[in-house]
Amino acid sequence: MLVQPFINYNFPRGWYLTSSPIITANWKAPGSEQWTVPMGGGGGRAFRLGSQAINVQMQALGNVARPHDAGDWTLRVQFQLLFPK
C-alpha cells in the first residue's frame, strides 16, 4: 500500500511550504516491520529563468515508524521544468 497526501501553503512571489510524505505498508512483513511513516516538510519556489518556468523544492522527513533496516530520515530535493499552456 502507498499513500501520499499533499499539503501546501502558498506565499507571495512563488514561495511555498509543503509536506508530501510517502506512507507505505507491506502487509506480508512481520507486524512491527509493516509500516514506513515519515513526518516533516520543507519549502520551495516556482519562478521563471528567462522564459522557462521552474519549480524547486526541498523536504526533510523523519520516519516515525519504519522497518528495522530502513533509514531514520529522508531528504528529498526536487527540480522541475514546467511547460504551462
MDTraj code that builds the backbone (N, CA, C; nanometers):
import mdtraj as md
import numpy as np

residues = "MET LEU VAL GLN PRO PHE ILE ASN TYR ASN PHE PRO ARG GLY TRP TYR LEU THR SER SER PRO ILE ILE THR ALA ASN TRP LYS ALA PRO GLY SER GLU GLN TRP THR VAL PRO MET GLY GLY GLY GLY GLY ARG ALA PHE ARG LEU GLY SER GLN ALA ILE ASN VAL GLN MET GLN ALA LEU GLY ASN VAL ALA ARG PRO HIS ASP ALA GLY ASP TRP THR LEU ARG VAL GLN PHE GLN LEU LEU PHE PRO LYS".split()
xyz = np.array([
    [0.0841, -0.1165, 0.0000],
    [0.0000, 0.0000, 0.0000],
    [0.0894, 0.1239, 0.0000],
    [0.0482, 0.2238, -0.0730],
    [0.1206, 0.3509, -0.0766],
    [0.0186, 0.4636, -0.0723],
    [0.0392, 0.5592, 0.0189],
    [-0.0461, 0.6771, 0.0311],
    [0.0463, 0.7988, 0.0345],
    [0.0137, 0.9016, -0.0438],
    [0.0956, 1.0225, -0.0440],
    [0.0060, 1.1460, -0.0365],
    [-0.0232, 1.1945, 0.0851],
    [-0.1007, 1.3176, 0.0973],
    [-0.0137, 1.4386, 0.0623],
    [-0.0755, 1.5421, 0.0076],
    [-0.0049, 1.6650, -0.0278],
    [-0.0647, 1.7804, 0.0515],
    [0.0206, 1.8551, 0.1209],
    [-0.0223, 1.9750, 0.1928],
    [0.0672, 2.0885, 0.1462],
    [0.0061, 2.1984, 0.1048],
    [0.0806, 2.3142, 0.0534],
    [0.0253, 2.4419, 0.1135],
    [0.1123, 2.5356, 0.1445],
    [0.0705, 2.6704, 0.1835],
    [0.1512, 2.7677, 0.0989],
    [0.0814, 2.8462, 0.0169],
    [0.1475, 2.9363, -0.0769],
    [0.1658, 3.0766, -0.0204],
    [0.2816, 3.1351, -0.0471],
    [0.3149, 3.2722, -0.0118],
    [0.3277, 3.3541, -0.1401],
    [0.3376, 3.4857, -0.1287],
    [0.3581, 3.5680, -0.2487],
    [0.4918, 3.5363, -0.3175],
    [0.5001, 3.5726, -0.4446],
    [0.6217, 3.5640, -0.5253],
    [0.6705, 3.4204, -0.5490],
    [0.5782, 3.3230, -0.5447],
    [0.6120, 3.1860, -0.5806],
    [0.6645, 3.0977, -0.4689],
    [0.6823, 3.1500, -0.3482],
    [0.7333, 3.0703, -0.2363],
    [0.6212, 2.9874, -0.1752],
    [0.6543, 2.8705, -0.1193],
    [0.5537, 2.7870, -0.0536],
    [0.6175, 2.6938, 0.0494],
    [0.5353, 2.6514, 0.1450],
    [0.5704, 2.5442, 0.2385],
    [0.4958, 2.4199, 0.1929],
    [0.5571, 2.3039, 0.2098],
    [0.4946, 2.1809, 0.1612],
    [0.5309, 2.0614, 0.2477],
    [0.4425, 1.9627, 0.2473],
    [0.4711, 1.8325, 0.3056],
    [0.3986, 1.7293, 0.2206],
    [0.4733, 1.6323, 0.1698],
    [0.4138, 1.5244, 0.0896],
    [0.4850, 1.3930, 0.1209],
    [0.4625, 1.3402, 0.2425],
    [0.5279, 1.2149, 0.2807],
    [0.4726, 1.0968, 0.2014],
    [0.5571, 0.9990, 0.1760],
    [0.5146, 0.8753, 0.1099],
    [0.5028, 0.7686, 0.2185],
    [0.3788, 0.7360, 0.2547],
    [0.3490, 0.6385, 0.3600],
    [0.3265, 0.5032, 0.2932],
    [0.3979, 0.4003, 0.3402],
    [0.3845, 0.2679, 0.2794],
    [0.3558, 0.1622, 0.3854],
    [0.2929, 0.0546, 0.3402],
    [0.2703, -0.0626, 0.4254],
    [0.2966, -0.1875, 0.3424],
    [0.3719, -0.2793, 0.4007],
    [0.3983, -0.4100, 0.3396],
    [0.3247, -0.5129, 0.4242],
    [0.2092, -0.5567, 0.3752],
    [0.1233, -0.6450, 0.4537],
    [0.1842, -0.7829, 0.4753],
    [0.2865, -0.8208, 0.4002],
    [0.3491, -0.9525, 0.4159],
    [0.4625, -0.9519, 0.5185],
    [0.5040, -0.8342, 0.5636],
    [0.6124, -0.8234, 0.6626],
    [0.5580, -0.8521, 0.8025],
    [0.6463, -0.8874, 0.8973],
    [0.6025, -0.9055, 1.0372],
    [0.5427, -0.7767, 1.0928],
    [0.4591, -0.7858, 1.1935],
    [0.3823, -0.6747, 1.2497],
    [0.4537, -0.5420, 1.2641],
    [0.5669, -0.5394, 1.3345],
    [0.6366, -0.4124, 1.3588],
    [0.7177, -0.3649, 1.2383],
    [0.7265, -0.4465, 1.1335],
    [0.8054, -0.4133, 1.0147],
    [0.7180, -0.3678, 0.8971],
    [0.5860, -0.3581, 0.9159],
    [0.4950, -0.3320, 0.8050],
    [0.4946, -0.1874, 0.7567],
    [0.5058, -0.0927, 0.8449],
    [0.4800, 0.0477, 0.8108],
    [0.6064, 0.1311, 0.7974],
    [0.6044, 0.2226, 0.7010],
    [0.7005, 0.3331, 0.6928],
    [0.6170, 0.4600, 0.6919],
    [0.6330, 0.5415, 0.7979],
    [0.5527, 0.6633, 0.8133],
    [0.6460, 0.7823, 0.8374],
    [0.6750, 0.8595, 0.7332],
    [0.7588, 0.9788, 0.7501],
    [0.6750, 1.1008, 0.7898],
    [0.7365, 1.1905, 0.8664],
    [0.6743, 1.3185, 0.9020],
    [0.7783, 1.4279, 0.8850],
    [0.7331, 1.5421, 0.8370],
    [0.8223, 1.6554, 0.8175],
    [0.7725, 1.7408, 0.7032],
    [0.8597, 1.8182, 0.6468],
    [0.8202, 1.9052, 0.5359],
    [0.9360, 1.9889, 0.4898],
    [0.9021, 2.0888, 0.4120],
    [1.0053, 2.1759, 0.3576],
    [0.9437, 2.2925, 0.2848],
    [1.0165, 2.3438, 0.1902],
    [0.9694, 2.4601, 0.1161],
    [1.0250, 2.4613, -0.0237],
    [0.9732, 2.5547, -0.1008],
    [1.0187, 2.5658, -0.2381],
    [0.9750, 2.6964, -0.3007],
    [1.0041, 2.7068, -0.4286],
    [0.9666, 2.8269, -0.5024],
    [0.9473, 2.7921, -0.6495],
    [0.8404, 2.8480, -0.7062],
    [0.8174, 2.8413, -0.8506],
    [0.8556, 2.9772, -0.9078],
    [0.9329, 2.9770, -1.0171],
    [0.9820, 3.1026, -1.0746],
    [1.0153, 3.0814, -1.2216],
    [1.0520, 3.1874, -1.2875],
    [1.0952, 3.1804, -1.4275],
    [1.2434, 3.2141, -1.4362],
    [1.3122, 3.1381, -1.5181],
    [1.4512, 3.1655, -1.5509],
    [1.4501, 3.1915, -1.7012],
    [1.4535, 3.3199, -1.7394],
    [1.4291, 3.3568, -1.8784],
    [1.2835, 3.3284, -1.9096],
    [1.2576, 3.2496, -2.0122],
    [1.1199, 3.2144, -2.0454],
    [1.0784, 3.0787, -1.9889],
    [1.1714, 3.0079, -1.9238],
    [1.1426, 2.8740, -1.8712],
    [1.0870, 2.8808, -1.7292],
    [0.9681, 2.8238, -1.7073],
    [0.9112, 2.8133, -1.5723],
    [0.9764, 2.6946, -1.5012],
    [1.0105, 2.7167, -1.3731],
    [1.0835, 2.6162, -1.2942],
    [1.0216, 2.6079, -1.1553],
    [1.0206, 2.4884, -1.0972],
    [0.9804, 2.4674, -0.9590],
    [1.0935, 2.3929, -0.8887],
    [1.1377, 2.4440, -0.7749],
    [1.2448, 2.3814, -0.6961],
    [1.1948, 2.3684, -0.5528],
    [1.2150, 2.2505, -0.4936],
    [1.1748, 2.2329, -0.3536],
    [1.2679, 2.1364, -0.2816],
    [1.2673, 2.1449, -0.1471],
    [1.3428, 2.0542, -0.0624],
    [1.2573, 2.0208, 0.0594],
    [1.2571, 1.8915, 0.0963],
    [1.1847, 1.8461, 0.2142],
    [1.2737, 1.7534, 0.2962],
    [1.2645, 1.7636, 0.4278],
    [1.3307, 1.6710, 0.5197],
    [1.2210, 1.5986, 0.5969],
    [1.2248, 1.4653, 0.5953],
    [1.1206, 1.3842, 0.6573],
    [1.1845, 1.2783, 0.7466],
    [1.1424, 1.2730, 0.8709],
    [1.1898, 1.1704, 0.9638],
    [1.0896, 1.0566, 0.9712],
    [1.1375, 0.9338, 0.9736],
    [1.0482, 0.8174, 0.9799],
    [1.0099, 0.7892, 1.1250],
    [0.8821, 0.8134, 1.1591],
    [0.8344, 0.7868, 1.2953],
    [0.8003, 0.6394, 1.3140],
    [0.7706, 0.5699, 1.2052],
    [0.7544, 0.4238, 1.2057],
    [0.8288, 0.3731, 1.0830],
    [0.9038, 0.2633, 1.1005],
    [0.9839, 0.2135, 0.9885],
    [1.0273, 0.0707, 1.0153],
    [1.0529, -0.0044, 0.9072],
    [1.1121, -0.1374, 0.9246],
    [1.2524, -0.1261, 0.9836],
    [1.2988, -0.2312, 1.0432],
    [1.4286, -0.2315, 1.1114],
    [1.5441, -0.1882, 1.0210],
    [1.5427, -0.2294, 0.8937],
    [1.6550, -0.1989, 0.8047],
    [1.6342, -0.0722, 0.7199],
    [1.5317, 0.0074, 0.7484],
    [1.5075, 0.1325, 0.6746],
    [1.5819, 0.2485, 0.7413],
    [1.6013, 0.3554, 0.6675],
    [1.6709, 0.4722, 0.7207],
    [1.5863, 0.5496, 0.8212],
    [1.6527, 0.6333, 0.9013],
    [1.5843, 0.7152, 1.0010],
    [1.5156, 0.8358, 0.9382],
    [1.5655, 0.8835, 0.8236],
    [1.5110, 1.0043, 0.7633],
    [1.5359, 1.0040, 0.6129],
    [1.4690, 1.0983, 0.5450],
    [1.4820, 1.1148, 0.4001],
    [1.4972, 1.2629, 0.3691],
    [1.5851, 1.2948, 0.2778],
    [1.5971, 1.4307, 0.2249],
    [1.5560, 1.4239, 0.0782],
    [1.4513, 1.4978, 0.0427],
    [1.4016, 1.4985, -0.0946],
    [1.4290, 1.6348, -0.1560],
    [1.5011, 1.6356, -0.2682],
    [1.5288, 1.7576, -0.3449],
    [1.4658, 1.7377, -0.4820],
    [1.3868, 1.8360, -0.5228],
    [1.3115, 1.8221, -0.6475],
    [1.3328, 1.9450, -0.7350],
    [1.3582, 1.9213, -0.8629],
    [1.3775, 2.0265, -0.9626],
    [1.2884, 1.9917, -1.0812],
    [1.1952, 2.0812, -1.1158],
    [1.1013, 2.0541, -1.2250],
    [1.1051, 2.1649, -1.3278],
    [1.1110, 2.1266, -1.4533],
    [1.0897, 2.2201, -1.5631],
    [0.9390, 2.2177, -1.5932],
    [0.8761, 2.3343, -1.5965],
    [0.7316, 2.3436, -1.6161],
    [0.7026, 2.3970, -1.7564],
    [0.6011, 2.3389, -1.8187],
    [0.5622, 2.3790, -1.9535],
    [0.4137, 2.4128, -1.9580],
    [0.3730, 2.5238, -1.8920],
    [0.2309, 2.5590, -1.8903],
    [0.1845, 2.6068, -2.0278],
    [0.0561, 2.5872, -2.0563],
    [-0.0010, 2.6351, -2.1826],
    [-0.0613, 2.7725, -2.1634],
])
top = md.Topology()
chain = top.add_chain()
for i, resn in enumerate(residues, 1):
    res = top.add_residue(resn, chain, resSeq=i)
    for name in ("N", "CA", "C"):
        top.add_atom(name, md.element.get_by_symbol(name[0]), res)
traj = md.Trajectory(xyz[None], top)
